[in-house]
């Protein structure tokens, strides 16, 4: 919440005044960030899954076009190269539209998820501070509000992320001329919902929820770091232009980067738990079982599969989302101040 926003109570006596602004600003910010970074989300999901690894394990051999691709080195540069190759291969083999697979359910999920997250956190930290810490915000207040917001958001939106993940793990080659075109995003989403309900029942929509709860730690770390960094860049507030926006972008991006590096393995576990049935069988059945199986079959390094694509997506996504969120709140405060100043 912007520093100048009112902390007075609404008529209900519970929620802070203008609490709806967090809901709207979070939804708009989440939508913009998701659209901009959608291709990296598709690449990240496939790199996290074991269903696609065999298709890209031979990078270093001669490709179908005769080009020789560099051998895997395992370093940071390799992960960047792997992400570029994966992006190119998806666009070439499945059409550029494939880089936006799952965008429909992503937006359906991101908008309410961002709205819920920012609404719960922005108002939650005020409620906690006012009722349990004499109206003062501190690290513990931020951490508690972030944890509550993460649990609420994860529970409410898990079915949407299951559908999105399944869509992104589907591989279809380019349609030949005259052949049937791929189903629309909406049609594909509805078909996937029906398939999950038919094959796995209601429980299928809550696969990966345990990993999502584990991922609440990422959100708490991110919010706490963001609040700290925002205080450090507070001197740029009100100056406008590049300096003020750089402070917001840098704070949001840096906080997300650090939080993601610390907690990334839960992303891989969550993707594995949400994978579709293979030959009618469920390979990954629980959080600890998935962790043990992934390490036993692929090694601990596989817990960081798709990390580069993930960072290439979430860091700019967070920068865009949080900046728009803060921008809308500051614009609203400025508008209210201007109205109050009128005779």
Buried (B, 14 or more C-beta within 10 A) or exposed (E): BBEEBEEEBEEEEEBBBBBEBBBBBBBBBBBBBBBBBBBBBBBBBBBBBBBBBEEBEEBEEEEEEEEEBEEBEEEEEBBBBBBBBBBEBBBBBBBEBBBBBBBBBBBBBBBBBBBBBBBBBBBBBBBBBBEEBEEEBEEEBBBBBBBBBBBBBBBBBBBBBBBBBBBBBBBEEBEEEEEEEBEEBEEBBBEBBEBBEEEBEEEBBBBBBBBBBBBBBBBBBBBBBBBEBBEEBEEBBEEEEEEBBEBBBBBBBBBBBBBBBEBBBBBBBBBBBBBBEEEEEEBBEEBEEBBEBBBEEBEEEBBBBBBBBBBBBBBBBBBBBBBBBBBBBBEBBEEBEEEEEEE
